[in-house]
């Protein structure tokens, strides 16, 4: 089980997966060249949703297709400091 964590510090928004920086996956799509954000709906949260889903699913095309819904239902609702497990991400996705 992977653990994803996010928080804000002097360097801005930081997101890790199992303690290592999460790849923003700009090569799949760049919603926000500034990187990740959360707690609202917008381009920074879209980038985080895409990155989380790409890492979790290992399928960039499916991740991109699910990004908007996942951003609205999960990423926009995260607190300033947060933790998600791979099980929680799987539970938030549609079956299939």
DSSP file (Angstrom, degrees, kcal/mol; ACC not computed):
  #  RESIDUE AA STRUCTURE BP1 BP2  ACC     N-H-->O    O-->H-N    N-H-->O    O-->H-N    TCO  KAPPA ALPHA  PHI   PSI    X-CA   Y-CA   Z-CA
    1    1 A X              0   0    0      0, 0.0     2,-0.2     0, 0.0    84,-0.0   0.000 360.0 360.0 360.0 128.7    0.0    0.0    0.0
    2    2 A X        -     0   0    0     54,-0.0    84,-2.0    15,-0.0     2,-0.5  -0.598 360.0-147.0 -88.1 151.8    1.4    3.4   -1.0
    3    3 A X  E     -A   85   0A   0     -2,-0.2    15,-3.2    82,-0.2     2,-0.4  -0.984   9.1-164.5-123.0 123.3    1.0    6.5    1.2
    4    4 A X  E     -AB  84  17A   0     80,-3.4    80,-2.9    -2,-0.5     2,-0.4  -0.894  11.4-177.5-105.8 132.7    0.6    9.9   -0.4
    5    5 A X  E     -AB  83  16A   0     11,-2.2    11,-2.8    -2,-0.4     2,-0.3  -0.987   7.0-172.6-135.2 143.7    1.1   13.0    1.8
    6    6 A X  E     +AB  82  15A   0     76,-2.1    76,-2.3    -2,-0.4     2,-0.3  -0.977  13.8 149.3-134.2 148.4    0.8   16.7    1.1
    7    7 A X  E     - B   0  14A   0      7,-2.1     7,-3.0    -2,-0.3     2,-0.4  -0.972  36.1-114.0-164.1 169.8    1.6   19.8    3.1
    8    8 A X  E     + B   0  13A   0     -2,-0.3     5,-0.2     5,-0.2     2,-0.2  -0.937  37.6 153.0-118.2 138.3    2.7   23.4    2.7
    9    9 A X  E >   - B   0  12A   0      3,-1.9     3,-1.8    -2,-0.4    -2,-0.0  -0.674  63.7 -64.9-140.7-164.0    6.0   24.9    3.9
   10   10 A X  T 3  S+     0   0    0      1,-0.3     3,-0.1    -2,-0.2    -2,-0.0   0.810 132.1  54.3 -62.0 -29.6    8.4   27.7    3.0
   11   11 A X  T 3  S-     0   0    0      1,-0.3    -1,-0.3     3,-0.0     2,-0.2   0.394 116.1-115.5 -84.9   3.8    9.0   26.0   -0.3
   12   12 A X  E <   -B    9   0A   0     -3,-1.8    -3,-1.9     2,-0.1    -1,-0.3  -0.628  68.0  -1.3  98.1-158.2    5.3   25.9   -1.2
   13   13 A X  E     -B    8   0A   0     23,-0.3     2,-0.4    -2,-0.2    23,-0.2  -0.534  65.2-170.9 -74.4 129.7    3.1   22.9   -1.7
   14   14 A X  E     -B    7   0A   0     -7,-3.0    -7,-2.1    -2,-0.3     2,-0.4  -0.977   5.8-174.9-124.4 135.0    5.0   19.6   -1.3
   15   15 A X  E     -B    6   0A   0     -2,-0.4     7,-2.4    -9,-0.2     2,-0.3  -0.997   5.2-176.1-132.0 134.1    3.6   16.1   -2.1
   16   16 A X  E     -BC   5  21A   0    -11,-2.8   -11,-2.2    -2,-0.4     2,-0.5  -0.889  19.7-150.5-125.8 157.4    5.3   12.8   -1.6
   17   17 A X  E >  S-BC   4  20A   0      3,-3.1     3,-2.0    -2,-0.3   -13,-0.2  -0.987  90.7 -17.7-124.8 118.6    4.5    9.1   -2.3
   18   18 A X  T 3  S-     0   0    0    -15,-3.2   -14,-0.1    -2,-0.5     3,-0.1   0.859 131.0 -52.5  49.9  39.2    6.1    6.8    0.3
   19   19 A X  T 3  S+     0   0    0    -16,-0.4     2,-0.3     1,-0.3    -1,-0.3   0.278 118.8 104.4  87.3 -10.1    8.4    9.7    1.3
   20   20 A X  E <  S-C   17   0A   0     -3,-2.0    -3,-3.1     1,-0.1    -1,-0.3  -0.766  84.0 -89.2-102.3 149.5    9.7   10.5   -2.2
   21   21 A X  E     -C   16   0A   0     -2,-0.3     2,-0.4    -5,-0.2    -5,-0.3  -0.291  43.5-119.3 -57.0 136.6    8.5   13.5   -4.2
   22   22 A X        -     0   0    0     -7,-2.4     2,-0.3     1,-0.1    -7,-0.2  -0.655  24.9-119.8 -79.0 129.0    5.5   12.8   -6.4
   23   23 A X        -     0   0    0     -2,-0.4    32,-0.1     1,-0.1    -1,-0.1  -0.538  13.7-145.0 -67.4 125.8    6.2   13.2  -10.1
   24   24 A X        -     0   0    0     -2,-0.3    27,-0.2     1,-0.1    -1,-0.1   0.650  25.8-135.6 -70.4 -12.8    3.7   15.9  -11.4
   25   25 A X    >>  +     0   0    0      1,-0.1     3,-1.6     3,-0.1     4,-1.5   0.881  41.8 163.4  61.3  43.0    3.5   14.1  -14.8
   26   26 A X  T 34  +     0   0    0      1,-0.3    -1,-0.1     2,-0.2     4,-0.1   0.767  69.1  67.4 -59.9 -25.8    3.8   17.2  -17.0
   27   27 A X  T 34 S+     0   0    0      1,-0.2    -1,-0.3     2,-0.1     3,-0.1   0.727 102.2  46.4 -70.3 -19.4    4.6   14.9  -19.9
   28   28 A X  T <4 S-     0   0    0     -3,-1.6     2,-0.3     1,-0.3    -2,-0.2   0.920 137.4 -32.1 -82.4 -51.9    1.0   13.6  -19.7
   29   29 A X     <  -     0   0    0     -4,-1.5     2,-0.8    18,-0.1    -1,-0.3  -0.890  50.7-138.2-167.2 139.0   -0.6   17.0  -19.5
   30   30 A X        +     0   0    0     -2,-0.3     3,-0.2     1,-0.2    -4,-0.1  -0.881  33.1 155.8-104.6 104.2    0.4   20.3  -17.9
   31   31 A X  S    S+     0   0    0     -2,-0.8     2,-0.4     1,-0.3    -1,-0.2   0.820  80.5  17.6 -86.6 -40.0   -2.6   21.9  -16.2
   32   32 A X    >   -     0   0    0     11,-0.2     3,-2.0    -3,-0.2    -1,-0.3  -0.899  57.7-167.5-138.8 104.1   -0.4   24.0  -13.9
   33   33 A X  T 3  S+     0   0    0     -2,-0.4     3,-0.1     1,-0.3    -1,-0.1   0.691  91.5  66.0 -64.2 -15.1    3.3   24.6  -14.6
   34   34 A X  T 3  S-     0   0    0      1,-0.3     2,-0.3    -3,-0.1    -1,-0.3   0.573 107.2-129.4 -81.5  -9.8    3.6   25.9  -11.0
   35   35 A X    <   +     0   0    0     -3,-2.0    -1,-0.3   -11,-0.0    12,-0.2  -0.706  49.4   3.8 103.1-150.9    2.8   22.4   -9.7
   36   36 A X        +     0   0    0     -2,-0.3     2,-0.3   -23,-0.2   -23,-0.3  -0.380  49.1 158.8 -85.7 151.4    0.4   21.1   -7.1
   37   37 A X        +     0   0    0      7,-1.0    11,-0.3    -2,-0.1     2,-0.3  -0.933   9.1 179.9-151.1 171.4   -2.3   22.7   -5.1
   38   38 A X        +     0   0    0     -2,-0.3    38,-0.2    38,-0.1     3,-0.1  -0.936  49.3  73.6-162.0 178.6   -5.4   21.4   -3.3
   39   39 A X  S    S+     0   0    0     36,-1.7     2,-0.3    -2,-0.3    37,-0.2   0.339 101.5  44.9  83.5   1.1   -8.4   22.5   -1.1
   40   40 A X  S    S-     0   0    0     35,-0.1     2,-0.5     2,-0.1    -1,-0.2  -0.935  91.5 -92.6-154.8 174.7  -10.2   24.1   -4.1
   41   41 A X  S    S+     0   0    0     -2,-0.3     2,-0.3    35,-0.1     3,-0.1  -0.861  72.0  90.8 -98.1 128.8  -11.1   23.4   -7.8
   42   42 A X  S  > S-     0   0    0     -2,-0.5     4,-1.9     1,-0.1     5,-0.1  -0.982  85.9 -58.8 171.9-170.1   -8.5   24.7  -10.3
   43   43 A X  H  > S+     0   0    0     -2,-0.3     4,-2.2     2,-0.2   -11,-0.2   0.880 124.5  51.9 -69.3 -40.5   -5.4   24.0  -12.4
   44   44 A X  H  > S+     0   0    0      1,-0.2     4,-1.9     2,-0.2    -7,-1.0   0.939 112.8  45.6 -61.4 -47.4   -3.1   23.2   -9.4
   45   45 A X  H  > S+     0   0    0     -9,-0.2     4,-2.6     1,-0.2    -1,-0.2   0.850 110.1  55.7 -63.4 -33.2   -5.5   20.7   -8.0
   46   46 A X  H  X S+     0   0    0     -4,-1.9     4,-2.6     2,-0.2    -2,-0.2   0.911 106.4  50.6 -62.9 -41.6   -6.0   19.2  -11.5
   47   47 A X  H  X S+     0   0    0     -4,-2.2     4,-2.4   -12,-0.2    -2,-0.2   0.903 111.7  47.5 -63.4 -40.5   -2.3   18.6  -11.7
   48   48 A X  H  X S+     0   0    0     -4,-1.9     4,-2.9   -11,-0.3     5,-0.2   0.923 110.8  51.2 -66.1 -43.6   -2.3   16.9   -8.3
   49   49 A X  H  X S+     0   0    0     -4,-2.6     4,-2.4     1,-0.2     5,-0.2   0.929 112.0  47.4 -58.5 -45.5   -5.3   14.7   -9.3
   50   50 A X  H  X S+     0   0    0     -4,-2.6     4,-2.9     2,-0.2     5,-0.2   0.932 113.2  47.9 -61.3 -46.6   -3.5   13.7  -12.5
   51   51 A X  H  X S+     0   0    0     -4,-2.4     4,-2.3     2,-0.2     5,-0.2   0.916 112.7  48.1 -63.2 -44.4   -0.2   12.9  -10.7
   52   52 A X  H  X S+     0   0    0     -4,-2.9     4,-2.7     1,-0.2    -1,-0.2   0.932 115.2  45.1 -60.5 -46.2   -1.9   10.9   -8.0
   53   53 A X  H  X S+     0   0    0     -4,-2.4     4,-3.1    -5,-0.2     5,-0.5   0.886 111.2  52.0 -69.4 -38.8   -4.0    8.9  -10.5
   54   54 A X  H  X S+     0   0    0     -4,-2.9     4,-2.1    -5,-0.2    -1,-0.2   0.935 114.8  43.2 -60.9 -45.0   -1.0    8.3  -12.8
   55   55 A X  H  < S+     0   0    0     -4,-2.3    -2,-0.2    -5,-0.2    -1,-0.2   0.925 119.4  42.8 -66.7 -43.6    1.0    6.9   -9.9
   56   56 A X  H  < S+     0   0    0     -4,-2.7    -2,-0.2    -5,-0.2    -3,-0.2   0.928 125.3  31.1 -69.3 -46.4   -1.8    4.9   -8.5
   57   57 A X  H  < S-     0   0    0     -4,-3.1    -3,-0.2    -5,-0.2    -2,-0.2   0.798  84.7-144.3 -85.8 -30.4   -3.2    3.4  -11.8
   58   58 A X  S  < S+     0   0    0     -4,-2.1     2,-0.4    -5,-0.5    -4,-0.1   0.722  72.9 103.7  68.7  19.9    0.0    3.2  -13.8
   59   59 A X     >  -     0   0    0     -6,-0.4     4,-2.7    -5,-0.2     5,-0.2  -0.825  51.8-171.1-136.7  91.9   -2.2    4.1  -16.8
   60   60 A X  H  > S+     0   0    0     -2,-0.4     4,-2.6     1,-0.2     5,-0.2   0.840  85.9  53.1 -56.8 -37.1   -1.8    7.8  -18.0
   61   61 A X  H  > S+     0   0    0      2,-0.2     4,-1.9     1,-0.2    -1,-0.2   0.934 113.4  42.3 -66.0 -45.0   -4.7    7.6  -20.4
   62   62 A X  H  > S+     0   0    0      2,-0.2     4,-1.7     1,-0.2    -2,-0.2   0.903 113.5  53.9 -67.1 -39.7   -7.2    6.4  -17.8
   63   63 A X  H  X S+     0   0    0     -4,-2.7     4,-0.9     1,-0.2     3,-0.3   0.928 108.6  49.0 -58.8 -45.8   -5.7    8.8  -15.2
   64   64 A X  H >< S+     0   0    0     -4,-2.6     3,-0.6     1,-0.2     4,-0.5   0.896 109.3  52.5 -62.4 -40.5   -6.3   11.7  -17.6
   65   65 A X  H 3< S+     0   0    0     -4,-1.9     4,-0.3     1,-0.2    -1,-0.2   0.814 116.0  40.3 -64.4 -30.7   -9.9   10.6  -18.2
   66   66 A X  H 3X S+     0   0    0     -4,-1.7     4,-2.2    -3,-0.3     5,-0.2   0.500  89.9  95.1 -95.7  -5.5  -10.6   10.4  -14.4
   67   67 A X  H <X S+     0   0    0     -4,-0.9     4,-2.9    -3,-0.6     5,-0.2   0.899  80.7  49.7 -57.5 -50.2   -8.7   13.6  -13.5
   68   68 A X  H  > S+     0   0    0     -4,-0.5     4,-2.1     1,-0.2    -1,-0.2   0.926 114.9  42.6 -60.6 -48.7  -11.6   16.1  -13.5
   69   69 A X  H  > S+     0   0    0     -4,-0.3     4,-2.7     1,-0.2     5,-0.3   0.912 115.9  49.0 -64.2 -43.0  -14.0   14.1  -11.3
   70   70 A X  H  X>S+     0   0    0     -4,-2.2     4,-2.5     1,-0.2     5,-1.6   0.888 109.6  52.8 -65.6 -39.3  -11.2   13.0   -8.9
   71   71 A X  H  <>S+     0   0    0     -4,-2.9     5,-2.8    -5,-0.2     6,-0.2   0.933 114.4  41.9 -60.4 -45.9  -10.1   16.6   -8.6
   72   72 A X  H  <5S+     0   0    0     -4,-2.1    -2,-0.2    -5,-0.2    -1,-0.2   0.911 122.7  36.5 -69.8 -42.9  -13.6   17.8   -7.7
   73   73 A X  H  <5S+     0   0    0     -4,-2.7    -2,-0.2    -5,-0.2    -3,-0.2   0.789 135.5  10.5 -84.3 -28.0  -14.5   14.9   -5.3
   74   74 A X  T ><5S+     0   0    0     -4,-2.5     3,-1.0    -5,-0.3     4,-0.4   0.790 124.5  44.3-117.0 -60.4  -11.2   14.3   -3.6
   75   75 A X  G > <S+     0   0    0     -5,-1.6   -36,-1.7     1,-0.3     3,-1.3   0.884 111.3  53.3 -64.1 -41.4   -8.4   16.8   -4.2
   76   76 A X  G 3 <S+     0   0    0     -5,-2.8    -1,-0.3    -6,-0.3    -4,-0.1   0.719 109.5  51.9 -65.7 -19.2  -10.6   19.9   -3.7
   77   77 A X  G <  S+     0   0    0     -3,-1.0    -1,-0.3    -6,-0.2    -2,-0.2   0.447  83.5 114.9 -97.1  -1.8  -11.8   18.5   -0.4
   78   78 A X    <   -     0   0    0     -3,-1.3     4,-0.1    -4,-0.4     2,-0.1  -0.339  64.5-121.7 -69.1 150.2   -8.3   17.8    1.1
   79   79 A X        -     0   0    0      2,-0.2    -1,-0.1     1,-0.1     3,-0.1  -0.254  36.8 -91.4 -78.2 174.7   -7.1   19.8    4.2
   80   80 A X  S    S+     0   0    0      1,-0.2     2,-0.4   -41,-0.1    -1,-0.1   0.913 122.5  30.5 -55.0 -45.8   -3.9   21.9    4.2
   81   81 A X  S    S+     0   0    0    -74,-0.2     2,-0.3     2,-0.0   -74,-0.2  -0.967  88.4 162.9-113.3 132.7   -2.0   18.9    5.4
   82   82 A X  E     -A    6   0A   0    -76,-2.3   -76,-2.1    -2,-0.4     2,-0.3  -0.943  29.2-155.4-148.4 163.5   -3.3   15.5    4.2
   83   83 A X  E     -A    5   0A   0     -2,-0.3     2,-0.4   -78,-0.2   -78,-0.2  -0.985  11.5-177.7-142.9 134.1   -2.6   11.8    3.8
   84   84 A X  E     -A    4   0A   0    -80,-2.9   -80,-3.4    -2,-0.3     2,-0.2  -0.988  14.0-147.1-128.4 141.1   -4.2    9.4    1.3
   85   85 A X  E  >  -A    3   0A   0     -2,-0.4     4,-2.0   -82,-0.2   -82,-0.2  -0.660  30.0-112.2 -98.5 163.3   -3.5    5.7    1.0
   86   86 A X  H  > S+     0   0    0    -84,-2.0     4,-2.4    -2,-0.2     5,-0.2   0.844 120.3  57.2 -61.4 -32.0   -3.7    3.8   -2.3
   87   87 A X  H  > S+     0   0    0    -85,-0.3     4,-2.1     2,-0.2    -1,-0.2   0.897 105.6  49.1 -65.2 -39.8   -6.7    2.0   -0.8
   88   88 A X  H  > S+     0   0    0      2,-0.2     4,-1.1     1,-0.2    -2,-0.2   0.882 111.3  49.5 -68.0 -37.5   -8.5    5.3   -0.3
   89   89 A X  H >X S+     0   0    0     -4,-2.0     3,-0.7     2,-0.2     4,-0.6   0.941 110.7  50.1 -64.9 -46.4   -7.7    6.4   -3.9
   90   90 A X  H >< S+     0   0    0     -4,-2.4     3,-1.0     1,-0.2    -2,-0.2   0.888 108.4  53.1 -58.3 -40.4   -9.0    3.1   -5.2
   91   91 A X  H 3< S+     0   0    0     -4,-2.1    -1,-0.2     1,-0.2    -2,-0.2   0.763 106.1  54.2 -67.4 -24.9  -12.3    3.5   -3.2
   92   92 A X  H << S+     0   0    0     -4,-1.1    -1,-0.2    -3,-0.7     2,-0.2   0.555  95.1  86.6 -86.2  -7.7  -12.8    7.0   -4.7
   93   93 A X  S << S-     0   0    0     -3,-1.0     3,-0.1    -4,-0.6     2,-0.0  -0.630  86.1-104.6 -94.6 150.2  -12.6    5.7   -8.3
   94   94 A X        -     0   0    0     -2,-0.2    -1,-0.1     1,-0.1    -2,-0.1  -0.377  47.0 -95.6 -65.3 150.7  -15.5    4.3  -10.4
   95   95 A X              0   0    0      1,-0.2    -1,-0.1    -4,-0.1    -4,-0.0  -0.347 360.0 360.0 -63.9 145.9  -15.4    0.5  -10.8
   96   96 A X              0   0    0     -3,-0.1    -1,-0.2    -2,-0.0    -2,-0.1   0.395 360.0 360.0 126.0 360.0  -13.8   -0.7  -14.0
